[in-house]
């Protein structure tokens, strides 16, 4: 017995059922669901733009006693939404490791030193050249480490 070879599909062949009209939308889909989705989309955009402004305004008006709990609660709410909606798997492989985390802390310290140097230090004129030298040194060390691999 000989087996038939599976038919080869060509690029110019397509399924015509894809282009057939689907079922007509009912009253609920046409008027209520579409308007609700539009309203929800615009509300989400407004909240996304208002969130940082409101959070910083709370911190300025009421201080750290109100800012930090608000920030922690909003971060927890964002985590809960991501977890319950099923998108947490998208962030499963984002382990940055201890070296990169320590580097982030060092970078924050450098930035804090830069801002302090610009605002409060008696060596205000030397802050920018010193930070530039630190950045150039970090660039050379980074290129040197990568080239040794």
Secondary structure, 3 states (H helix, E strand, C coil): CCCCCCCCCCCCCCCHHHHCCCCCCCHHHHHHHHHHHHHHHHHHHHHHHHHHHHHHHHHHHHCHHHHHHHHHHHHHHHHHHHHHHCHHHHHCCCCCHHHHHHHHHHHHHHHHHHHHHHHCCCCHHHHHHHHHHHHHHHHHHHHHHHHCC
